Amino acid sequence: MRAKQLFIALCILFGAAVGSATAQSNNHNTLVKEWREGDYIIRRWVVADDNPHTVEYDIFYAVNQADMAAGYEDNSKTLKRLDSFFAELQRDTLRHIKRISITGYASPDGTIPYNSELARKRAQQLSRLINERYKLGTKYNVAVTSHVEPWSATTDAIEHSSLQNRNELVRIVNANEAPMVIDNRLKHQTAAWQYLTHDVLPDMRRTTVEITYTEDQLSDSREYSPEEPEIIIVEETVIEKPRHRRHKVEVVNEWDGVIIDLGAASEGYSNQ
């Protein structure tokens, strides 16, 4: 009996120690569910994720256009990806948007004032579309900016092209000169200009949607905590079996054949 009670006490003490350690290790997490499986208590936690994730979506435009055309390039596929992201955001309570950046771009060909306005219009137009499409309102931090790509941004494409005068073209696009001067010089390079206007500049006419978010994780912990059995203490009572007093028999009047029992008057239980 005593050995069994000692074992139960040790189990309870061990379970309390494990429980304390589990609680301490999850101070920065959120308990969402708790249930028992046999001798174990299972706790489900939401583990906060502090590492941001980033996804980008590019919408492209025809030259001199600021309105988004779903049928242009791969815009329809990009919009479907955006739809999937925000639909999942509505279902997944573990995903948290930290920032949405919408940046409109314009290619470097043309004048700076015109391109600056074009890039701004592209960003603002797409920002309105996204806000209406996904009902963003003031729920998220949305930053809208614009940027005109410099001619130097074409350097990598030129270096990896099959143009014969790549080195000369690289010097032209990286020269410390006004964009319109570089523009005119490139137009005199017929093959280079055709390559740039067909394969390079179209990708610069875009608006980029960058979404930064964190995504928490679910984690289960197991704590050994056997249920304490119900202990019923039964008081043991020792019942002594009664003993009959031995009768003293004495023959008083033997001649008469009569036997008198002298202990008959005191017959009963004895504590001796």
Buried (B, 14 or more C-beta within 10 A) or exposed (E): EEEEEEEBEEBEEEBEEBBEEBEEEBEEBEEEEEEEEEEBBEBBBBEEBEEEEEEEBBBBBEEEBBEBEEEBBEBEEBBEEBEEBBEEBEEEEEBBBEBBBBBBBBBBBBEEEEBBBBBBBBBBBBBEBBBEEBEBEEEBEBEBEBBBBBBEBBBEBBEEBEBEEBEEBBEBBBEEBEBEEBBEBBEEBEEBBEBBBEEBBBBBBBBBBBBBBBEBEEEEBEBEBEEEEEEEEEEEEEEEEEEEEEEEEEEEEEEEEEEEEEEEEEEEEEEE
